[in-house]
């Protein structure tokens, strides 16, 4: 989830409303699929997708979790895990178990914001373990182990804004005009979490920041010259090849010709829309880049969500992070005056010139 928040905040900073000094709030939705992927990628890394919560040096005694299921209940996150536990002794190179237990661990976890409003965590408020017949666990030794070891492990997933500020700032400075670097630094220093709520779909949390007094008005960006068009074509070819490869990989992973056709159609449309946006000025109502962005995300988002559900946990987390961050950008784009980054032909031309200038500087070193 840290990657998701970095991308979301980058979108937020790039498209922030800057007309007021009052705190600005943006609700971010973390659906249960994203939370599950984050838990799995952090904890369930053992053989066969197990979470090796605890074991002795002989691995004769152990506590393992498998098959996490996540939902909401009474304003808290409800997490169910299959549990396999064993206590034993190693004698002569063999393991002699004296307690073996299989069941289900149910935890309720309350999304919580730290006192300084910089960390979102999921502490466990209640834990119950049941055997396969639904009877509550009554083995004291195992109950203690779950309380001391399993509960802290399950509460490890968190989002720390303090860890993300540096990455966000470095990323933003590569995509926004240099004259805005000071304002970006000030905004990031005020970034904090607001209210957090559990709902049917997942967690909704507010991101808040203090907007600067200075209002940045969008400036028109001149169309590309013939020389710039030629330079851009070389740069775009690299991206085009990368996107084509990604499309083939996505369709192969899902065995979905429909997805491949949709992504290919979007790629072709992007070539046309971006080329039109670079060449000439357009009325805002028919800006080809803005129209492409709006129409494309409506078509692409359902396919991306379907793809994420079909992939293994780590790969799916990449797609879900992209979906969530783009949803944020889609919502923010219509809110207010951009802060040097626009979903428009002017914004595309400005960004393309910065990309080409950065590439020239890198090649000159």
KAFEN-V653876 format. One line per field, one symbol per residue. ss: DSSP state (H for helix, E for strand, C for the rest). psi: psi as a letter, one per 30 degrees, with the letter a starting at -180 (. if undefined). burial: 1 if it has 16 or more other ideal C-beta (glycine too) atoms within 10 Angstrom, else 0. Layout:
ss->???
psi->???
burial->???
This chain:
ss->CHHHHHHHHHHHHHCCCCCCCCEEEEEEEEEHHHHHHHHHHHHCCCHHHCEEEEECCCCCCEEEEEEEEEEEECCEEEEEEEEEEEEEEEECCEEEEEEEEEEEEEEEEEEEECCCCCEEEEEEEEEEEEECCCCECCCHHHHHHHHHHHHHHHCCCEEEHHHHHHHHHHHHHCCCCHHHHHHHHHHHHHCEEEEEEECCCEEEEEEEEECCCCCCCCCCCCCCCHHHHHHHHHHHHHHHHHHHHHHHHHHHHHCCHHHHHHHHHHHHHHHHHHHHHHHCCCCHHHCHHHHHHHHHHHHHHHHHHHHHHHCCHHHHHHHHHHHHHHHHHHHHCCCCCCCCCCCCHHHHHHHHHHHHHHHHHHHHC
psi->feeeeeeeeeeeefgkkgflflkkkkkkkjlfeeeeeeeefeeigakggljiekllffhfkljkklikkkakjhglkkkkkkkjkkkakkkhglkjkfkkkkakkkkkkjkkkleghfkjlikkfkkkkkafggkkkgjeeeeeeeefeeeeefgfkljjeeffeeeeeeeeffflkffgeeeeeeeeffklkbkkkkaefbkkkkkkljklekkjkkkkkklkleeeeeeeeeeeeeeeeeeeeeeeeeeeefhjeeeeeeeeeeeeeeeeeeeeeeelklkefgjeeeeeeeeeeeeeeeeeeeeefflleeeeeeeeeeeeeeeeeeeffgeaklifkkileeeeeeeeeeeeeeeeeeff.
burial->11111111111111111100000101010111111111111011000001111100000111111001010100011111111011110000000000001011111111101000011111010010100000001010010011000110111011101001100110110011000100110011001110010100011111101111000100001011000100110001000000100010011011010011011001001100110111000100001111111001100100110011001010111011101111111111100101111111111111111111000000000
